[in-house]
Amino acid sequence: MGYLIPPSFRTSTPLWIAVLIVIKWTGKGLSCPAKCSCEQKTVNCSRKALDKVPGSIPLTTRELILSDNKLVTLPVLEMSYLNELVYLDCSHNLLEMGLDFTFPGIVKLTYLDLSFNRLSFVTPYTFSQLNKLLLLNLSSNPLLVEVKDKAFDSNPLLRFVDMSDCGLTYVGGELFKDLHNLHSLRLKGNPWNCDCSFLEFCNWMKKADVVYPDSDEITCNKPELLKGLTVHVAETKLHYLCLVHLDFQDFVFLGLMAICIFFGGTLVAWLVGLATVIYYHPVMKVDEELEEEEYRMI
C-alpha cells in the first residue's frame, strides 16, 4: 500500500520524504512484535520459542519479558534504542557472554534477570553501561565460573544481587566493597573453595551490612577439612589455619629458646671475660717485673 502525495507536496519532495520517515519510525515505535503480547508499555514475548529478539519492539517499552525462549545472543545496537526500558527478563534462555561481551547500554534499566542461562564470565565490561541497575539476577548459571574483581564498579546503585546455584569457587574481597547500597546478596549452591585466598571475602561478608537470605546454605565444597561447613563457620577456622597463631606448645618452645639464649649469652660472656683475664694477667706481671728491675738499677 503506497502513500498518496498531495499536489501541494509535489514541489517539496525533501519535506515529504521527512514526513514518511517520521511515519515509519512512529509506526515502528508503536507496533507490537509478532508472537508477542503488548499491554500499555509492557511487551511479553515469553515462551514463544524465539531464537532471536524481535526487531519491532516499541521504543516506548518500559517492561520487556523474553523469558523461556531459545535466545543465544542479544542485539546490542537494537536494544540500545530502548531508552525507556526499566525491566528486562531474559531468564531461561541459552544466552552466552564471553570475556569481551558488553551488555547493551539501556540507560534507564533497573531490573535485569539473566538467570537460567549459559553465562560463563562477568567482567568489568559486562554491565559497564548499566549504571542505574538496582537488581541483578545471575542465579542458576552453572557455567558461570568467574566474576572478576571490579565487575560491578559501574553499578553503584545495586541493591539486590543473586549469584546462587552457579559454578563459582572463588570471588575476591574487593568485588562488592564499593557497593555501599547493597542490601541483599544470595550465594548458595556454589562449590566454594574455602582456602586461605577465600578468607578476604569471608571477612568482607562478616563486616558488611548486607542481608544473606540463604546464609545457612552457603557452604564450602573444598578443602575436605571444611567441606559442608557454612562459610560463617569456615571463616573462623580459616583464621586459625591461615593466619599466624600460637599454641601452648609454641609458647613452651619460645620460652625454652629464650632461656637457652639467655644462658648461652651469659656463658659466652663469662668465657670471653675469663679469656681476657688469662691473656692480660701474665702481660701485666712481666711489666711489673721490668719496672722493678729498672728501679733497682737506678
C-alpha positions in Angstrom: 0.0 0.0 0.0 1.6 3.3 -1.1 1.1 6.9 0.2 -0.9 9.4 -1.8 1.2 12.5 -2.3 -1.0 15.7 -2.3 -0.3 18.2 -5.1 0.9 20.8 -2.6 3.8 18.5 -1.6 5.0 17.7 -5.2 7.2 20.8 -5.2 8.6 20.0 -1.8 10.0 16.4 -2.1 12.5 16.6 0.8 9.8 17.7 3.2 7.6 14.8 2.1 10.5 12.3 2.5 11.0 13.6 6.0 7.3 13.1 6.8 7.5 9.5 5.5 10.5 8.7 7.7 8.7 10.1 10.8 5.6 8.0 9.9 7.8 4.9 9.5 9.6 5.3 12.8 6.4 6.2 14.6 4.8 3.0 13.3 7.9 1.1 14.5 7.8 2.8 17.9 4.1 1.9 18.4 3.8 -1.5 16.8 3.7 -4.8 18.8 6.1 -7.6 17.7 4.6 -10.7 16.1 4.1 -13.6 18.5 4.2 -11.1 21.5 1.5 -9.6 23.5 1.5 -5.9 24.4 -0.3 -4.1 27.1 0.3 -0.4 27.7 4.2 -0.2 27.9 4.8 -3.9 28.6 5.9 -6.3 25.9 5.6 -10.0 26.7 7.4 -12.4 24.4 7.9 -15.3 26.8 7.5 -19.0 25.7 7.4 -18.3 22.0 10.4 -20.5 21.0 12.2 -17.3 19.8 15.8 -17.8 18.7 16.4 -14.0 18.3 15.0 -10.9 19.8 12.1 -9.4 17.8 13.2 -6.4 15.8 10.0 -4.3 16.1 9.8 -3.7 19.9 8.1 -0.3 20.6 10.7 2.3 21.5 8.5 3.4 24.5 8.6 -0.1 26.1 9.3 0.0 29.8 9.0 -3.7 30.6 10.2 -6.4 28.2 9.8 -10.1 29.0 11.9 -12.5 26.9 12.0 -15.5 29.2 11.6 -19.2 28.3 12.9 -18.9 24.7 16.0 -20.1 22.8 17.9 -16.8 22.7 21.7 -17.2 22.3 22.7 -13.5 21.9 21.2 -10.1 22.4 21.2 -7.5 19.6 23.4 -4.8 21.2 22.6 -1.9 18.8 18.8 -2.5 18.5 18.3 -2.9 22.3 20.3 0.3 23.0 17.4 2.2 21.3 15.0 1.2 24.1 15.8 4.3 26.2 12.6 3.9 28.3 13.2 0.3 29.3 13.5 -0.3 33.1 12.6 -4.0 33.4 14.2 -6.8 31.3 13.6 -10.5 31.9 15.9 -12.8 29.8 15.7 -15.8 32.1 15.5 -19.4 30.9 17.3 -18.9 27.6 20.6 -20.0 26.1 22.5 -16.7 26.5 26.2 -16.8 26.4 28.5 -13.9 27.5 32.3 -14.2 27.0 35.1 -12.2 28.4 34.6 -9.4 25.8 30.8 -9.1 26.0 29.3 -5.8 26.9 25.6 -5.6 27.7 23.5 -3.2 25.6 23.6 0.4 27.0 20.0 0.6 28.2 20.4 3.8 30.2 17.3 3.5 32.4 17.4 -0.2 33.1 17.0 -1.0 36.8 15.9 -4.7 36.8 17.8 -7.4 34.9 17.1 -11.1 35.1 19.7 -13.4 33.4 19.0 -16.5 35.5 19.0 -20.0 34.0 21.3 -19.2 31.0 24.8 -20.2 29.9 26.8 -17.3 31.2 30.4 -18.1 31.9 32.2 -14.9 32.9 31.3 -11.5 34.3 34.0 -8.8 33.8 34.2 -5.0 34.5 32.9 -4.5 30.9 29.9 -6.8 31.1 27.5 -4.4 32.8 29.6 -1.2 32.4 26.8 0.7 30.6 24.1 -0.1 33.2 24.8 2.5 35.9 21.1 2.7 37.0 20.9 -1.0 37.8 19.2 -1.9 41.1 18.6 -5.6 40.8 20.7 -8.2 39.1 19.8 -11.9 38.9 22.6 -14.2 37.7 21.4 -17.3 39.5 21.3 -20.8 38.1 24.1 -20.3 35.6 26.1 -23.5 36.2 28.8 -22.4 33.7 29.4 -19.2 35.5 32.8 -19.9 37.0 34.3 -16.4 37.4 33.2 -12.9 38.4 36.2 -10.7 38.2 37.2 -8.0 40.7 35.6 -4.6 39.9 32.9 -6.3 37.8 30.2 -4.1 39.5 32.2 -0.9 39.8 29.9 0.7 37.1 26.8 -0.3 39.0 27.0 1.7 42.3 23.2 1.6 42.9 22.9 -2.2 43.0 20.8 -3.3 46.0 19.9 -6.9 45.2 22.3 -9.4 43.7 21.6 -13.1 43.2 24.6 -15.4 42.3 23.2 -18.6 43.8 23.4 -22.0 42.1 26.3 -21.1 39.8 29.7 -22.7 39.3 31.6 -20.1 41.4 34.5 -21.4 43.6 36.0 -18.1 44.5 35.3 -14.3 44.5 37.7 -11.6 45.6 37.3 -9.5 48.7 37.1 -6.3 46.5 34.1 -7.4 44.4 31.4 -5.8 46.5 33.5 -3.5 48.6 32.3 -0.3 46.9 28.6 -1.2 46.6 27.5 0.9 49.5 23.8 0.5 48.6 23.9 -3.3 48.5 21.2 -4.8 50.7 20.7 -8.4 49.8 23.2 -11.0 48.4 22.4 -14.6 47.6 25.4 -17.0 47.2 24.1 -20.5 48.0 24.6 -23.6 45.8 28.1 -22.7 44.6 31.1 -25.1 45.1 33.1 -22.6 47.2 36.8 -23.4 47.7 37.3 -22.2 51.3 41.1 -21.9 51.2 43.2 -19.1 52.5 42.6 -16.9 49.4 38.9 -17.0 50.2 39.4 -15.6 53.7 39.4 -12.0 52.5 35.9 -12.4 51.0 34.8 -14.1 54.2 36.0 -11.1 56.2 34.0 -8.8 54.0 30.9 -10.9 54.4 31.2 -10.7 58.2 31.7 -6.9 58.3 29.4 -5.8 55.6 25.9 -4.5 56.4 24.3 -6.9 53.9 21.5 -9.5 54.3 22.2 -13.1 53.2 18.8 -14.7 52.9 20.4 -18.1 52.3 23.3 -17.9 54.7 22.7 -21.4 56.1 23.1 -22.8 52.6 26.3 -21.0 51.7 28.7 -24.0 52.3 32.3 -25.0 51.4 33.0 -27.7 48.9 36.7 -27.7 49.4 39.1 -28.4 51.1 38.0 -31.7 52.6 38.6 -30.4 56.1 36.0 -27.7 55.7 33.6 -29.4 53.3 29.9 -29.0 54.2 30.6 -26.2 56.7 28.9 -22.9 56.3 31.1 -20.0 55.2 30.5 -18.3 58.5 31.8 -21.3 60.5 34.6 -21.8 58.0 35.8 -18.2 58.4 36.7 -18.8 62.0 38.6 -21.9 61.1 40.4 -20.2 58.2 41.6 -17.5 60.6 43.2 -20.2 62.7 44.6 -22.2 59.7 45.8 -19.3 57.6 47.0 -16.6 59.9 49.9 -16.7 62.4 48.8 -18.4 65.6 50.5 -19.8 68.7 49.5 -23.0 70.6 50.6 -23.8 74.2 53.5 -25.9 72.7 54.6 -22.9 70.7 54.8 -20.8 73.9 56.8 -23.6 75.7 59.2 -23.8 72.8 59.7 -20.0 72.7 60.2 -20.0 76.5 62.9 -22.7 76.2 64.5 -20.8 73.3 64.6 -17.6 75.4 66.2 -19.5 78.4 68.8 -21.1 76.1 69.6 -17.7 74.5 69.9 -16.1 78.0 72.2 -18.8 79.5 74.1 -19.2 76.2 74.8 -15.4 76.2 75.8 -15.5 79.8 78.2 -18.4 79.2 79.8 -16.7 76.2 80.2 -13.5 78.2 81.9 -15.4 81.1 84.2 -17.3 78.7 85.2 -14.0 77.0 85.9 -12.4 80.4 87.9 -15.4 81.5 90.0 -15.4 78.4 90.6 -11.7 78.7 91.8 -12.1 82.3 94.1 -15.1 81.4 95.5 -13.2 78.4 96.2 -9.9 80.2 97.4 -11.2 83.6 100.8 -12.5 82.5 101.5 -9.4 80.5 100.8 -7.1 83.5 103.1 -9.3 85.7 106.0 -9.0 83.2 105.6 -5.3 83.0 105.7 -5.0 86.8 108.9 -7.1 87.0 110.6 -4.9 84.3 109.7 -1.8 86.1 111.0 -3.2 89.5 114.3 -4.2 87.8 114.8 -0.7 86.3 114.2 0.8 89.7 116.9 -1.3 91.3 119.4 -0.3 88.6 118.8 3.4 89.4 
